[in-house]
Amino acid sequence: MTYAGSPARLLNSIVIPLFQQEHPGVKVQVLSYPFTSYLEKEMTVLEAGSSQYDIV
């Protein structure tokens, strides 16, 4: 998911626990980057063939 601001923090605090409850064994890790460096970080990880992300 991509979103920003205070609503994002509230949404994460509600949605992630519910998702993990419905999917035992799945751990959700939220990575947050400033928008100005987001694309550079994404491209670096993806070009390296990293398995860091399951969902982008």
mmCIF file as Biopython writes it, N, C-alpha, C and O atoms, coordinates in Angstrom:
data_model
#
loop_
_atom_site.group_PDB
_atom_site.id
_atom_site.type_symbol
_atom_site.label_atom_id
_atom_site.label_alt_id
_atom_site.label_comp_id
_atom_site.label_asym_id
_atom_site.label_entity_id
_atom_site.label_seq_id
_atom_site.pdbx_PDB_ins_code
_atom_site.Cartn_x
_atom_site.Cartn_y
_atom_site.Cartn_z
_atom_site.occupancy
_atom_site.B_iso_or_equiv
_atom_site.auth_seq_id
_atom_site.auth_asym_id
_atom_site.pdbx_PDB_model_num
ATOM 1   N N  . MET A ? 1  ? 0.836  -1.168  0.000  1.0 0.0 1  A 1 
ATOM 2   C CA . MET A ? 1  ? 0.000  0.000   0.000  1.0 0.0 1  A 1 
ATOM 3   C C  . MET A ? 1  ? 0.883  1.233   0.000  1.0 0.0 1  A 1 
ATOM 4   O O  . MET A ? 1  ? 1.961  1.239   0.594  1.0 0.0 1  A 1 
ATOM 5   N N  . THR A ? 2  ? 0.428  2.256   -0.658 1.0 0.0 2  A 1 
ATOM 6   C CA . THR A ? 2  ? 1.139  3.523   -0.661 1.0 0.0 2  A 1 
ATOM 7   C C  . THR A ? 2  ? 0.196  4.610   -0.188 1.0 0.0 2  A 1 
ATOM 8   O O  . THR A ? 2  ? -0.871 4.816   -0.766 1.0 0.0 2  A 1 
ATOM 9   N N  . TYR A ? 3  ? 0.587  5.291   0.847  1.0 0.0 3  A 1 
ATOM 10  C CA . TYR A ? 3  ? -0.186 6.401   1.365  1.0 0.0 3  A 1 
ATOM 11  C C  . TYR A ? 3  ? 0.707  7.161   2.325  1.0 0.0 3  A 1 
ATOM 12  O O  . TYR A ? 3  ? 1.800  6.699   2.651  1.0 0.0 3  A 1 
ATOM 13  N N  . ALA A ? 4  ? 0.260  8.320   2.784  1.0 0.0 4  A 1 
ATOM 14  C CA . ALA A ? 4  ? 1.113  9.143   3.639  1.0 0.0 4  A 1 
ATOM 15  C C  . ALA A ? 4  ? 0.296  9.867   4.698  1.0 0.0 4  A 1 
ATOM 16  O O  . ALA A ? 4  ? -0.925 9.987   4.603  1.0 0.0 4  A 1 
ATOM 17  N N  . GLY A ? 5  ? 1.010  10.341  5.704  1.0 0.0 5  A 1 
ATOM 18  C CA . GLY A ? 5  ? 0.408  11.190  6.713  1.0 0.0 5  A 1 
ATOM 19  C C  . GLY A ? 5  ? -0.140 10.438  7.912  1.0 0.0 5  A 1 
ATOM 20  O O  . GLY A ? 5  ? -0.003 9.220   8.022  1.0 0.0 5  A 1 
ATOM 21  N N  . SER A ? 6  ? -0.756 11.181  8.796  1.0 0.0 6  A 1 
ATOM 22  C CA . SER A ? 6  ? -1.311 10.613  10.030 1.0 0.0 6  A 1 
ATOM 23  C C  . SER A ? 6  ? -2.334 9.511   9.790  1.0 0.0 6  A 1 
ATOM 24  O O  . SER A ? 6  ? -2.343 8.527   10.529 1.0 0.0 6  A 1 
ATOM 25  N N  . PRO A ? 7  ? -3.203 9.639   8.776  1.0 0.0 7  A 1 
ATOM 26  C CA . PRO A ? 7  ? -4.138 8.530   8.526  1.0 0.0 7  A 1 
ATOM 27  C C  . PRO A ? 7  ? -3.415 7.212   8.248  1.0 0.0 7  A 1 
ATOM 28  O O  . PRO A ? 7  ? -3.935 6.141   8.562  1.0 0.0 7  A 1 
ATOM 29  N N  . ALA A ? 8  ? -2.239 7.285   7.669  1.0 0.0 8  A 1 
ATOM 30  C CA . ALA A ? 8  ? -1.483 6.066   7.375  1.0 0.0 8  A 1 
ATOM 31  C C  . ALA A ? 8  ? -1.089 5.353   8.657  1.0 0.0 8  A 1 
ATOM 32  O O  . ALA A ? 8  ? -1.215 4.133   8.752  1.0 0.0 8  A 1 
ATOM 33  N N  . ARG A ? 9  ? -0.618 6.094   9.632  1.0 0.0 9  A 1 
ATOM 34  C CA . ARG A ? 9  ? -0.230 5.470   10.908 1.0 0.0 9  A 1 
ATOM 35  C C  . ARG A ? 9  ? -1.434 4.825   11.591 1.0 0.0 9  A 1 
ATOM 36  O O  . ARG A ? 9  ? -1.332 3.720   12.123 1.0 0.0 9  A 1 
ATOM 37  N N  . LEU A ? 10 ? -2.553 5.505   11.576 1.0 0.0 10 A 1 
ATOM 38  C CA . LEU A ? 10 ? -3.770 4.943   12.165 1.0 0.0 10 A 1 
ATOM 39  C C  . LEU A ? 10 ? -4.196 3.689   11.413 1.0 0.0 10 A 1 
ATOM 40  O O  . LEU A ? 10 ? -4.526 2.676   12.028 1.0 0.0 10 A 1 
ATOM 41  N N  . LEU A ? 11 ? -4.189 3.752   10.095 1.0 0.0 11 A 1 
ATOM 42  C CA . LEU A ? 11 ? -4.563 2.602   9.280  1.0 0.0 11 A 1 
ATOM 43  C C  . LEU A ? 11 ? -3.647 1.418   9.564  1.0 0.0 11 A 1 
ATOM 44  O O  . LEU A ? 11 ? -4.123 0.293   9.720  1.0 0.0 11 A 1 
ATOM 45  N N  . ASN A ? 12 ? -2.340 1.656   9.634  1.0 0.0 12 A 1 
ATOM 46  C CA . ASN A ? 12 ? -1.397 0.583   9.944  1.0 0.0 12 A 1 
ATOM 47  C C  . ASN A ? 12 ? -1.700 -0.046  11.293 1.0 0.0 12 A 1 
ATOM 48  O O  . ASN A ? 12 ? -1.635 -1.267  11.435 1.0 0.0 12 A 1 
ATOM 49  N N  . SER A ? 13 ? -2.028 0.767   12.280 1.0 0.0 13 A 1 
ATOM 50  C CA . SER A ? 13 ? -2.264 0.236   13.625 1.0 0.0 13 A 1 
ATOM 51  C C  . SER A ? 13 ? -3.527 -0.613  13.697 1.0 0.0 13 A 1 
ATOM 52  O O  . SER A ? 13 ? -3.682 -1.412  14.621 1.0 0.0 13 A 1 
ATOM 53  N N  . ILE A ? 14 ? -4.420 -0.451  12.745 1.0 0.0 14 A 1 
ATOM 54  C CA . ILE A ? 14 ? -5.656 -1.232  12.714 1.0 0.0 14 A 1 
ATOM 55  C C  . ILE A ? 14 ? -5.550 -2.409  11.746 1.0 0.0 14 A 1 
ATOM 56  O O  . ILE A ? 14 ? -5.862 -3.545  12.103 1.0 0.0 14 A 1 
ATOM 57  N N  . VAL A ? 15 ? -5.112 -2.132  10.536 1.0 0.0 15 A 1 
ATOM 58  C CA . VAL A ? 15 ? -5.136 -3.131  9.463  1.0 0.0 15 A 1 
ATOM 59  C C  . VAL A ? 15 ? -4.104 -4.233  9.662  1.0 0.0 15 A 1 
ATOM 60  O O  . VAL A ? 15 ? -4.417 -5.407  9.464  1.0 0.0 15 A 1 
ATOM 61  N N  . ILE A ? 16 ? -2.890 -3.881  10.045 1.0 0.0 16 A 1 
ATOM 62  C CA . ILE A ? 16 ? -1.832 -4.890  10.153 1.0 0.0 16 A 1 
ATOM 63  C C  . ILE A ? 16 ? -2.165 -5.959  11.193 1.0 0.0 16 A 1 
ATOM 64  O O  . ILE A ? 16 ? -2.061 -7.144  10.875 1.0 0.0 16 A 1 
ATOM 65  N N  . PRO A ? 17 ? -2.557 -5.607  12.416 1.0 0.0 17 A 1 
ATOM 66  C CA . PRO A ? 17 ? -2.923 -6.665  13.369 1.0 0.0 17 A 1 
ATOM 67  C C  . PRO A ? 17 ? -4.075 -7.547  12.883 1.0 0.0 17 A 1 
ATOM 68  O O  . PRO A ? 17 ? -4.057 -8.760  13.089 1.0 0.0 17 A 1 
ATOM 69  N N  . LEU A ? 18 ? -5.069 -6.946  12.243 1.0 0.0 18 A 1 
ATOM 70  C CA . LEU A ? 18 ? -6.181 -7.744  11.716 1.0 0.0 18 A 1 
ATOM 71  C C  . LEU A ? 18 ? -5.710 -8.693  10.623 1.0 0.0 18 A 1 
ATOM 72  O O  . LEU A ? 18 ? -6.114 -9.855  10.595 1.0 0.0 18 A 1 
ATOM 73  N N  . PHE A ? 19 ? -4.862 -8.208  9.724  1.0 0.0 19 A 1 
ATOM 74  C CA . PHE A ? 19 ? -4.341 -9.047  8.647  1.0 0.0 19 A 1 
ATOM 75  C C  . PHE A ? 19 ? -3.538 -10.208 9.224  1.0 0.0 19 A 1 
ATOM 76  O O  . PHE A ? 19 ? -3.716 -11.355 8.813  1.0 0.0 19 A 1 
ATOM 77  N N  . GLN A ? 20 ? -2.652 -9.911  10.179 1.0 0.0 20 A 1 
ATOM 78  C CA . GLN A ? 20 ? -1.820 -10.962 10.768 1.0 0.0 20 A 1 
ATOM 79  C C  . GLN A ? 20 ? -2.656 -11.962 11.557 1.0 0.0 20 A 1 
ATOM 80  O O  . GLN A ? 20 ? -2.306 -13.140 11.623 1.0 0.0 20 A 1 
ATOM 81  N N  . GLN A ? 21 ? -3.743 -11.516 12.149 1.0 0.0 21 A 1 
ATOM 82  C CA . GLN A ? 21 ? -4.642 -12.428 12.860 1.0 0.0 21 A 1 
ATOM 83  C C  . GLN A ? 21 ? -5.308 -13.384 11.874 1.0 0.0 21 A 1 
ATOM 84  O O  . GLN A ? 21 ? -5.470 -14.568 12.170 1.0 0.0 21 A 1 
ATOM 85  N N  . GLU A ? 22 ? -5.688 -12.883 10.719 1.0 0.0 22 A 1 
ATOM 86  C CA . GLU A ? 22 ? -6.334 -13.706 9.697  1.0 0.0 22 A 1 
ATOM 87  C C  . GLU A ? 22 ? -5.343 -14.603 8.957  1.0 0.0 22 A 1 
ATOM 88  O O  . GLU A ? 22 ? -5.743 -15.590 8.340  1.0 0.0 22 A 1 
ATOM 89  N N  . HIS A ? 23 ? -4.057 -14.266 9.015  1.0 0.0 23 A 1 
ATOM 90  C CA . HIS A ? 23 ? -3.020 -15.009 8.294  1.0 0.0 23 A 1 
ATOM 91  C C  . HIS A ? 23 ? -1.885 -15.357 9.249  1.0 0.0 23 A 1 
ATOM 92  O O  . HIS A ? 23 ? -0.812 -14.757 9.188  1.0 0.0 23 A 1 
ATOM 93  N N  . PRO A ? 24 ? -2.122 -16.334 10.139 1.0 0.0 24 A 1 
ATOM 94  C CA . PRO A ? 24 ? -1.075 -16.723 11.089 1.0 0.0 24 A 1 
ATOM 95  C C  . PRO A ? 24 ? 0.202  -17.123 10.346 1.0 0.0 24 A 1 
ATOM 96  O O  . PRO A ? 24 ? 0.148  -17.775 9.303  1.0 0.0 24 A 1 
ATOM 97  N N  . GLY A ? 25 ? 1.314  -16.736 10.882 1.0 0.0 25 A 1 
ATOM 98  C CA . GLY A ? 25 ? 2.589  -17.070 10.258 1.0 0.0 25 A 1 
ATOM 99  C C  . GLY A ? 25 ? 3.076  -16.030 9.270  1.0 0.0 25 A 1 
ATOM 100 O O  . GLY A ? 25 ? 4.215  -16.103 8.808  1.0 0.0 25 A 1 
ATOM 101 N N  . VAL A ? 26 ? 2.232  -15.060 8.936  1.0 0.0 26 A 1 
ATOM 102 C CA . VAL A ? 26 ? 2.637  -13.984 8.032  1.0 0.0 26 A 1 
ATOM 103 C C  . VAL A ? 26 ? 2.959  -12.767 8.876  1.0 0.0 26 A 1 
ATOM 104 O O  . VAL A ? 26 ? 2.133  -12.312 9.667  1.0 0.0 26 A 1 
ATOM 105 N N  . LYS A ? 27 ? 4.171  -12.239 8.702  1.0 0.0 27 A 1 
ATOM 106 C CA . LYS A ? 27 ? 4.577  -11.049 9.441  1.0 0.0 27 A 1 
ATOM 107 C C  . LYS A ? 27 ? 4.609  -9.867  8.484  1.0 0.0 27 A 1 
ATOM 108 O O  . LYS A ? 27 ? 5.224  -9.942  7.421  1.0 0.0 27 A 1 
ATOM 109 N N  . VAL A ? 28 ? 3.957  -8.792  8.854  1.0 0.0 28 A 1 
ATOM 110 C CA . VAL A ? 28 ? 3.944  -7.574  8.052  1.0 0.0 28 A 1 
ATOM 111 C C  . VAL A ? 28 ? 4.965  -6.614  8.637  1.0 0.0 28 A 1 
ATOM 112 O O  . VAL A ? 28 ? 4.928  -6.298  9.826  1.0 0.0 28 A 1 
ATOM 113 N N  . GLN A ? 29 ? 5.870  -6.157  7.795  1.0 0.0 29 A 1 
ATOM 114 C CA . GLN A ? 29 ? 6.851  -5.159  8.200  1.0 0.0 29 A 1 
ATOM 115 C C  . GLN A ? 29 ? 6.641  -3.933  7.321  1.0 0.0 29 A 1 
ATOM 116 O O  . GLN A ? 29 ? 6.712  -4.024  6.095  1.0 0.0 29 A 1 
ATOM 117 N N  . VAL A ? 30 ? 6.387  -2.805  7.935  1.0 0.0 30 A 1 
ATOM 118 C CA . VAL A ? 30 ? 6.161  -1.567  7.193  1.0 0.0 30 A 1 
ATOM 119 C C  . VAL A ? 30 ? 7.491  -0.845  7.043  1.0 0.0 30 A 1 
ATOM 120 O O  . VAL A ? 30 ? 8.190  -0.589  8.024  1.0 0.0 30 A 1 
ATOM 121 N N  . LEU A ? 31 ? 7.826  -0.523  5.808  1.0 0.0 31 A 1 
ATOM 122 C CA . LEU A ? 31 ? 9.016  0.268   5.527  1.0 0.0 31 A 1 
ATOM 123 C C  . LEU A ? 31 ? 8.559  1.641   5.073  1.0 0.0 31 A 1 
ATOM 124 O O  . LEU A ? 31 ? 7.753  1.767   4.150  1.0 0.0 31 A 1 
ATOM 125 N N  . SER A ? 32 ? 9.068  2.645   5.714  1.0 0.0 32 A 1 
ATOM 126 C CA . SER A ? 32 ? 8.634  4.003   5.416  1.0 0.0 32 A 1 
ATOM 127 C C  . SER A ? 32 ? 9.830  4.836   4.978  1.0 0.0 32 A 1 
ATOM 128 O O  . SER A ? 32 ? 10.852 4.880   5.662  1.0 0.0 32 A 1 
ATOM 129 N N  . TYR A ? 33 ? 9.697  5.490   3.844  1.0 0.0 33 A 1 
ATOM 130 C CA . TYR A ? 33 ? 10.756 6.339   3.306  1.0 0.0 33 A 1 
ATOM 131 C C  . TYR A ? 33 ? 10.190 7.703   2.968  1.0 0.0 33 A 1 
ATOM 132 O O  . TYR A ? 33 ? 9.019  7.822   2.607  1.0 0.0 33 A 1 
ATOM 133 N N  . PRO A ? 34 ? 11.024 8.746   3.083  1.0 0.0 34 A 1 
ATOM 134 C CA . PRO A ? 34 ? 10.588 10.045  2.567  1.0 0.0 34 A 1 
ATOM 135 C C  . PRO A ? 34 ? 10.367 9.933   1.060  1.0 0.0 34 A 1 
ATOM 136 O O  . PRO A ? 34 ? 11.109 9.230   0.373  1.0 0.0 34 A 1 
ATOM 137 N N  . PHE A ? 35 ? 9.370  10.610  0.555  1.0 0.0 35 A 1 
ATOM 138 C CA . PHE A ? 35 ? 9.039  10.507  -0.862 1.0 0.0 35 A 1 
ATOM 139 C C  . PHE A ? 35 ? 10.229 10.831  -1.750 1.0 0.0 35 A 1 
ATOM 140 O O  . PHE A ? 35 ? 10.383 10.237  -2.817 1.0 0.0 35 A 1 
ATOM 141 N N  . THR A ? 36 ? 11.073 11.765  -1.326 1.0 0.0 36 A 1 
ATOM 142 C CA . THR A ? 36 ? 12.198 12.192  -2.162 1.0 0.0 36 A 1 
ATOM 143 C C  . THR A ? 36 ? 13.208 11.077  -2.405 1.0 0.0 36 A 1 
ATOM 144 O O  . THR A ? 36 ? 13.926 11.118  -3.403 1.0 0.0 36 A 1 
ATOM 145 N N  . SER A ? 37 ? 13.285 10.083  -1.522 1.0 0.0 37 A 1 
ATOM 146 C CA . SER A ? 37 ? 14.239 8.990   -1.721 1.0 0.0 37 A 1 
ATOM 147 C C  . SER A ? 37 ? 13.561 7.655   -2.012 1.0 0.0 37 A 1 
ATOM 148 O O  . SER A ? 37 ? 14.241 6.646   -2.199 1.0 0.0 37 A 1 
ATOM 149 N N  . TYR A ? 38 ? 12.241 7.637   -2.052 1.0 0.0 38 A 1 
ATOM 150 C CA . TYR A ? 38 ? 11.486 6.396   -2.207 1.0 0.0 38 A 1 
ATOM 151 C C  . TYR A ? 38 ? 11.845 5.643   -3.484 1.0 0.0 38 A 1 
ATOM 152 O O  . TYR A ? 38 ? 12.187 4.462   -3.430 1.0 0.0 38 A 1 
ATOM 153 N N  . LEU A ? 39 ? 11.771 6.314   -4.627 1.0 0.0 39 A 1 
ATOM 154 C CA . LEU A ? 39 ? 12.024 5.633   -5.900 1.0 0.0 39 A 1 
ATOM 155 C C  . LEU A ? 39 ? 13.452 5.124   -5.995 1.0 0.0 39 A 1 
ATOM 156 O O  . LEU A ? 39 ? 13.684 4.023   -6.495 1.0 0.0 39 A 1 
ATOM 157 N N  . GLU A ? 40 ? 14.403 5.901   -5.527 1.0 0.0 40 A 1 
ATOM 158 C CA . GLU A ? 40 ? 15.800 5.466   -5.570 1.0 0.0 40 A 1 
ATOM 159 C C  . GLU A ? 40 ? 15.999 4.200   -4.734 1.0 0.0 40 A 1 
ATOM 160 O O  . GLU A ? 40 ? 16.661 3.262   -5.178 1.0 0.0 40 A 1 
ATOM 161 N N  . LYS A ? 41 ? 15.433 4.170   -3.537 1.0 0.0 41 A 1 
ATOM 162 C CA . LYS A ? 41 ? 15.562 2.990   -2.677 1.0 0.0 41 A 1 
ATOM 163 C C  . LYS A ? 41 ? 14.867 1.773   -3.298 1.0 0.0 41 A 1 
ATOM 164 O O  . LYS A ? 41 ? 15.413 0.669   -3.278 1.0 0.0 41 A 1 
ATOM 165 N N  . GLU A ? 42 ? 13.684 1.970   -3.840 1.0 0.0 42 A 1 
ATOM 166 C CA . GLU A ? 42 ? 12.958 0.871   -4.479 1.0 0.0 42 A 1 
ATOM 167 C C  . GLU A ? 42 ? 13.757 0.291   -5.642 1.0 0.0 42 A 1 
ATOM 168 O O  . GLU A ? 42 ? 13.919 -0.925  -5.741 1.0 0.0 42 A 1 
ATOM 169 N N  . MET A ? 43 ? 14.252 1.150   -6.511 1.0 0.0 43 A 1 
ATOM 170 C CA . MET A ? 43 ? 14.993 0.689   -7.687 1.0 0.0 43 A 1 
ATOM 171 C C  . MET A ? 43 ? 16.269 -0.035  -7.279 1.0 0.0 43 A 1 
ATOM 172 O O  . MET A ? 43 ? 16.616 -1.051  -7.882 1.0 0.0 43 A 1 
ATOM 173 N N  . THR A ? 44 ? 16.969 0.463   -6.276 1.0 0.0 44 A 1 
ATOM 174 C CA . THR A ? 44 ? 18.200 -0.174  -5.816 1.0 0.0 44 A 1 
ATOM 175 C C  . THR A ? 44 ? 17.927 -1.592  -5.332 1.0 0.0 44 A 1 
ATOM 176 O O  . THR A ? 44 ? 18.647 -2.523  -5.696 1.0 0.0 44 A 1 
ATOM 177 N N  . VAL A ? 45 ? 16.900 -1.759  -4.521 1.0 0.0 45 A 1 
ATOM 178 C CA . VAL A ? 45 ? 16.564 -3.075  -3.973 1.0 0.0 45 A 1 
ATOM 179 C C  . VAL A ? 45 ? 16.101 -4.019  -5.080 1.0 0.0 45 A 1 
ATOM 180 O O  . VAL A ? 45 ? 16.524 -5.174  -5.128 1.0 0.0 45 A 1 
ATOM 181 N N  . LEU A ? 46 ? 15.238 -3.536  -5.963 1.0 0.0 46 A 1 
ATOM 182 C CA . LEU A ? 46 ? 14.706 -4.384  -7.030 1.0 0.0 46 A 1 
ATOM 183 C C  . LEU A ? 46 ? 15.782 -4.763  -8.044 1.0 0.0 46 A 1 
ATOM 184 O O  . LEU A ? 46 ? 15.823 -5.907  -8.499 1.0 0.0 46 A 1 
ATOM 185 N N  . GLU A ? 47 ? 16.653 -3.822  -8.404 1.0 0.0 47 A 1 
ATOM 186 C CA . GLU A ? 47 ? 17.725 -4.122  -9.357 1.0 0.0 47 A 1 
ATOM 187 C C  . GLU A ? 47 ? 18.726 -5.112  -8.783 1.0 0.0 47 A 1 
ATOM 188 O O  . GLU A ? 47 ? 19.335 -5.878  -9.530 1.0 0.0 47 A 1 
ATOM 189 N N  . ALA A ? 48 ? 18.903 -5.106  -7.471 1.0 0.0 48 A 1 
ATOM 190 C CA . ALA A ? 48 ? 19.833 -6.032  -6.826 1.0 0.0 48 A 1 
ATOM 191 C C  . ALA A ? 48 ? 19.256 -7.441  -6.732 1.0 0.0 48 A 1 
ATOM 192 O O  . ALA A ? 48 ? 19.961 -8.379  -6.360 1.0 0.0 48 A 1 
ATOM 193 N N  . GLY A ? 49 ? 17.978 -7.591  -7.067 1.0 0.0 49 A 1 
ATOM 194 C CA . GLY A ? 49 ? 17.346 -8.907  -6.992 1.0 0.0 49 A 1 
ATOM 195 C C  . GLY A ? 49 ? 17.058 -9.331  -5.560 1.0 0.0 49 A 1 
ATOM 196 O O  . GLY A ? 49 ? 16.924 -10.522 -5.278 1.0 0.0 49 A 1 
ATOM 197 N N  . SER A ? 50 ? 16.966 -8.377  -4.671 1.0 0.0 50 A 1 
ATOM 198 C CA . SER A ? 50 ? 16.719 -8.664  -3.265 1.0 0.0 50 A 1 
ATOM 199 C C  . SER A ? 50 ? 15.327 -9.259  -3.066 1.0 0.0 50 A 1 
ATOM 200 O O  . SER A ? 50 ? 14.393 -8.964  -3.811 1.0 0.0 50 A 1 
ATOM 201 N N  . SER A ? 51 ? 15.216 -10.090 -2.059 1.0 0.0 51 A 1 
ATOM 202 C CA . SER A ? 51 ? 13.906 -10.638 -1.704 1.0 0.0 51 A 1 
ATOM 203 C C  . SER A ? 51 ? 13.310 -9.860  -0.530 1.0 0.0 51 A 1 
ATOM 204 O O  . SER A ? 51 ? 12.425 -10.354 0.170  1.0 0.0 51 A 1 
ATOM 205 N N  . GLN A ? 52 ? 13.804 -8.643  -0.327 1.0 0.0 52 A 1 
ATOM 206 C CA . GLN A ? 52 ? 13.346 -7.820  0.789  1.0 0.0 52 A 1 
ATOM 207 C C  . GLN A ? 52 ? 11.855 -7.557  0.726  1.0 0.0 52 A 1 
ATOM 208 O O  . GLN A ? 52 ? 11.191 -7.487  1.761  1.0 0.0 52 A 1 
ATOM 209 N N  . TYR A ? 53 ? 11.318 -7.411  -0.485 1.0 0.0 53 A 1 
ATOM 210 C CA . TYR A ? 53 ? 9.909  -7.084  -0.634 1.0 0.0 53 A 1 
ATOM 211 C C  . TYR A ? 53 ? 9.138  -8.257  -1.215 1.0 0.0 53 A 1 
ATOM 212 O O  . TYR A ? 53 ? 9.561  -8.872  -2.193 1.0 0.0 53 A 1 
ATOM 213 N N  . ASP A ? 54 ? 8.009  -8.556  -0.606 1.0 0.0 54 A 1 
ATOM 214 C CA . ASP A ? 54 ? 7.059  -9.481  -1.202 1.0 0.0 54 A 1 
ATOM 215 C C  . ASP A ? 54 ? 6.026  -8.687  -1.981 1.0 0.0 54 A 1 
ATOM 216 O O  . ASP A ? 54 ? 5.553  -9.116  -3.034 1.0 0.0 54 A 1 
ATOM 217 N N  . ILE A ? 55 ? 5.683  -7.520  -1.444 1.0 0.0 55 A 1 
ATOM 218 C CA . ILE A ? 55 ? 4.684  -6.647  -2.056 1.0 0.0 55 A 1 
ATOM 219 C C  . ILE A ? 55 ? 5.248  -5.238  -2.071 1.0 0.0 55 A 1 
ATOM 220 O O  . ILE A ? 55 ? 5.789  -4.760  -1.074 1.0 0.0 55 A 1 
ATOM 221 N N  . VAL A ? 56 ? 5.117  -4.586  -3.206 1.0 0.0 56 A 1 
ATOM 222 C CA . VAL A ? 56 ? 5.583  -3.196  -3.318 1.0 0.0 56 A 1 
ATOM 223 C C  . VAL A ? 56 ? 4.383  -2.334  -3.584 1.0 0.0 56 A 1 
ATOM 224 O O  . VAL A ? 56 ? 4.514  -1.117  -3.719 1.0 0.0 56 A 1 
#
